[in-house]
Amino acid sequence: MRIDDLLRAATVTLGRAGLAAPEPAIVVAAALGRGRGDLELDRLLGRTVCDDDANRVREVVRRRARREPLQHILGVAPFDQVEVAVGPGAFVPRPETEVLVAAAADRLVDAEAGLVADVGSGTGAIAISLGLRLPRMRVVALEASAHAWPWLRRNVAANASAKVAARFGDWLPQLRAAATGEPLRGIVSNPPYVPLREVPRDPEVRMFDPEPALYSGGDGLDEIRRIIVFAAEALEPGGLVALEHTEEQGAEIRNLARAAGLDSPETIVDLAGRERHTLATRGG
């Protein structure tokens, strides 16, 4: 079957599901294991694919039309320098969170050796990326969901060079234990931050992301409050806390950081120019 015909069929099917360009090209390229540039060249040259490949494309398109995340269909998600296994029960890592990781790593790269924690690690994408970016640090990935835990263990094992330790259970006692006798240099987290009254508009989020990774109290800030209070208590002087949140929460999180005694709270923008990440330090 010609690739051009596959793309046309995918465009019709996905369009009916509310998924416009460039989604059909992304889906077809991913199903064939091709880059979008290579796929476009194949299309222009009138190239074809075998029946097995055509059937695979149709199956991926069918599932994507149900708004199943493409990462779940493929079983992997790229993130920063790595590719992590992902599926039901674990939050799919997003490209915007790469900005949080890069900002935190830039501020921690010259710090003395110590511990960095990823709170609510999910697939382990943040922890593994920090481990690769900060080879002098020991990174601990903390996860309380029994559904996400297998994905975290699998990805940590597959990226052993990052030197990440995975721990299961409520992050607060786990992190207290992990930081005993070792300076806590940083806490980085993409925690739940959606207010309970707000249902996400995107079906991929609403239907497939696990609720514990999304919702956190009436204003969405319950877990962030816990992290900030602990950071103000436990971080070493000069230590960093870096948090992802909605674009409306930055000002309130900066106020929470100041009220807890943290210094220099700053909100930075994501890849789309939205204020999605707040960082603060502990004075000393």
C-alpha positions in Angstrom: 0.0 0.0 0.0 1.3 3.5 -0.8 2.3 5.6 2.1 0.4 8.5 0.7 -2.8 6.4 0.8 -2.1 5.5 4.4 -1.7 9.1 5.3 -4.9 10.1 3.6 -6.9 7.4 5.4 -5.3 8.3 8.8 -6.2 12.0 8.2 -9.8 11.1 7.7 -10.0 8.8 10.7 -8.2 11.0 13.1 -9.9 14.1 11.8 -13.3 12.6 12.8 -11.8 12.1 16.3 -10.8 15.8 16.5 -7.1 15.3 15.8 -5.9 17.5 13.0 -2.6 18.0 11.3 0.2 17.3 12.1 -1.2 14.4 14.1 -1.8 12.0 11.2 1.8 12.3 10.0 3.1 11.9 13.6 1.0 8.8 14.1 1.9 7.1 10.8 5.6 7.9 11.2 5.6 6.5 14.7 3.8 3.4 13.7 6.4 2.8 10.9 9.3 3.7 13.1 10.2 6.6 10.8 10.9 10.2 11.3 8.4 12.7 9.9 10.9 14.0 7.4 11.6 10.5 6.1 7.9 9.8 5.9 7.3 12.9 3.8 10.1 11.9 1.4 8.7 8.4 1.1 5.2 9.9 0.3 6.6 12.3 -2.3 8.5 9.4 -4.0 5.4 7.2 -4.0 6.9 4.5 -1.9 4.8 1.6 -0.5 4.8 -0.5 2.6 4.1 -4.2 3.1 0.8 -5.6 4.3 2.1 -6.1 7.8 3.3 -2.5 8.1 0.0 -1.2 6.7 -2.0 -3.2 9.2 0.2 -1.9 12.0 -0.5 1.6 10.9 -4.2 1.0 10.7 -4.2 -0.5 14.3 -2.2 2.4 15.7 -4.5 4.9 14.0 -7.6 3.1 15.3 -6.4 3.2 18.9 -5.2 6.8 18.6 -8.7 7.8 17.3 -10.1 6.6 20.6 -7.7 9.3 22.1 -5.4 6.7 23.6 -2.1 8.4 24.1 0.4 7.6 21.4 3.0 6.8 24.0 0.8 4.1 25.5 0.2 2.6 22.1 4.0 2.5 21.3 4.9 1.6 24.9 7.6 4.3 25.1 8.0 8.1 25.6 11.0 10.2 24.8 12.1 12.5 27.5 15.2 14.7 27.6 18.2 12.4 27.0 16.3 9.1 27.5 13.3 7.0 26.4 11.2 5.5 29.1 8.7 2.7 29.0 5.2 3.9 29.8 1.7 2.5 29.9 -1.5 2.4 31.9 -1.0 3.4 35.5 1.8 5.9 35.0 1.7 9.5 34.0 3.0 10.1 30.5 6.0 12.5 30.7 5.5 15.7 28.7 8.1 17.8 26.8 7.4 20.8 28.9 8.8 19.0 32.0 12.1 18.8 30.2 12.3 22.6 30.9 12.0 21.9 34.7 14.7 19.3 34.6 17.1 21.5 32.6 16.5 24.5 34.9 17.0 22.4 38.1 20.2 20.7 36.7 21.7 24.1 35.7 21.3 25.3 39.3 22.6 22.1 40.9 25.5 21.2 38.5 28.1 23.1 40.6 26.7 22.1 44.0 28.7 19.8 46.2 27.8 16.1 46.1 24.7 15.1 47.9 21.1 13.8 47.4 18.5 15.0 44.9 14.9 13.7 45.1 12.2 13.3 42.5 8.9 13.4 44.4 6.1 11.5 42.7 8.5 10.0 40.1 6.0 8.0 38.0 7.9 6.5 35.1 11.2 7.9 36.6 11.8 10.2 33.7 12.8 13.2 35.8 15.0 11.1 38.2 16.8 9.4 35.4 17.4 12.6 33.5 18.7 14.3 36.6 21.0 11.3 37.3 22.5 11.6 33.8 22.9 15.4 34.1 24.2 15.4 37.6 26.6 12.5 37.9 28.1 13.7 41.2 24.7 13.5 42.9 22.8 10.5 44.2 19.2 10.6 43.0 16.3 9.0 44.7 13.0 8.4 42.9 9.9 8.3 45.2 6.6 6.8 44.2 3.5 5.9 46.2 1.3 4.4 43.4 1.3 0.7 43.1 0.3 1.1 39.5 3.2 3.4 38.6 5.8 1.5 40.7 6.4 -1.3 38.1 7.1 1.3 35.4 9.5 3.2 37.7 11.5 0.0 38.6 11.6 -1.1 35.0 13.0 2.3 33.8 15.5 2.7 36.6 16.8 -0.8 35.9 17.1 0.0 32.1 19.0 3.2 32.8 21.4 2.0 35.5 24.1 4.5 34.4 21.9 7.3 35.9 22.5 5.8 39.4 19.0 6.3 40.6 17.5 4.6 43.7 13.8 3.9 43.5 11.7 3.8 46.8 8.1 2.9 47.2 5.6 4.5 49.6 4.6 8.0 50.8 7.5 10.3 49.8 7.8 12.2 53.1 9.0 9.4 55.4 10.9 7.8 52.5 12.8 11.0 51.8 13.5 11.6 55.5 15.1 8.2 55.7 17.0 8.7 52.4 18.4 12.0 53.5 19.7 10.8 56.9 23.4 11.5 57.1 23.5 12.9 53.6 22.9 16.6 52.5 19.7 17.1 50.6 20.7 19.4 47.7 17.5 19.4 45.7 13.9 18.4 45.4 12.4 18.3 41.9 8.8 17.3 41.2 6.0 17.3 38.7 3.4 16.7 41.4 -0.4 16.4 41.2 -1.7 20.0 40.9 -5.1 19.9 39.2 -7.9 21.3 41.5 -10.5 18.6 42.3 -13.3 20.7 40.7 -11.5 21.0 37.4 -11.7 18.1 34.9 -9.0 18.2 32.3 -10.3 19.0 28.8 -7.9 16.7 26.9 -9.4 13.2 26.7 -5.8 11.7 26.8 -5.4 13.2 30.3 -8.9 12.8 31.5 -9.3 9.2 30.4 -5.8 7.7 30.6 -3.6 9.6 33.2 -4.0 8.2 36.7 -6.1 10.4 39.0 -3.5 10.4 41.9 -1.0 12.0 39.5 -3.5 14.8 38.6 -5.6 16.0 41.5 -4.4 17.6 44.8 -7.1 19.2 46.9 -9.6 22.0 46.2 -7.0 24.4 44.8 -4.6 21.8 43.4 -1.8 22.8 45.8 -2.1 20.3 48.7 0.9 18.3 47.6 2.9 21.3 46.6 2.4 22.7 50.1 3.8 19.5 51.6 6.8 19.7 49.4 7.5 23.4 50.1 7.2 23.0 53.9 9.5 20.0 53.8 12.0 21.7 51.5 12.2 24.7 53.9 13.0 22.3 56.7 15.2 19.7 55.2 17.2 21.2 52.3 20.8 22.1 52.9 21.6 25.8 52.8 21.5 26.8 49.1 19.4 23.7 48.3 16.8 24.0 45.5 13.2 23.0 45.2 11.8 23.0 41.6 8.1 22.4 40.9 5.8 22.1 37.9 2.3 23.5 38.1 -0.5 25.1 36.1 0.1 28.5 34.5 -2.3 30.1 37.0 -0.5 28.9 40.2 2.9 30.5 39.9 2.1 33.6 42.1 0.5 31.5 44.9 3.4 29.1 44.9 5.9 31.9 45.2 3.9 33.2 48.1 3.9 29.8 49.7 7.7 29.5 49.3 8.3 32.9 50.9 5.9 32.1 53.8 7.8 28.9 54.4 11.1 30.8 54.5 12.5 29.9 51.1 14.5 32.5 49.2 14.3 33.9 45.7 11.2 32.1 44.4 11.1 32.4 40.6 8.6 31.2 38.0 9.9 30.3 34.6 8.1 29.6 31.3 7.7 26.3 29.5 8.2 25.6 25.7 4.9 27.3 24.9 5.8 30.5 26.9 3.5 29.6 29.9 4.5 30.1 33.5 4.7 26.5 34.5 7.7 26.0 36.8 8.7 27.6 40.1 12.1 27.3 41.7 13.2 28.5 45.1 16.2 28.0 47.4 16.8 27.6 51.1 18.9 30.4 52.6 21.8 29.7 54.8 
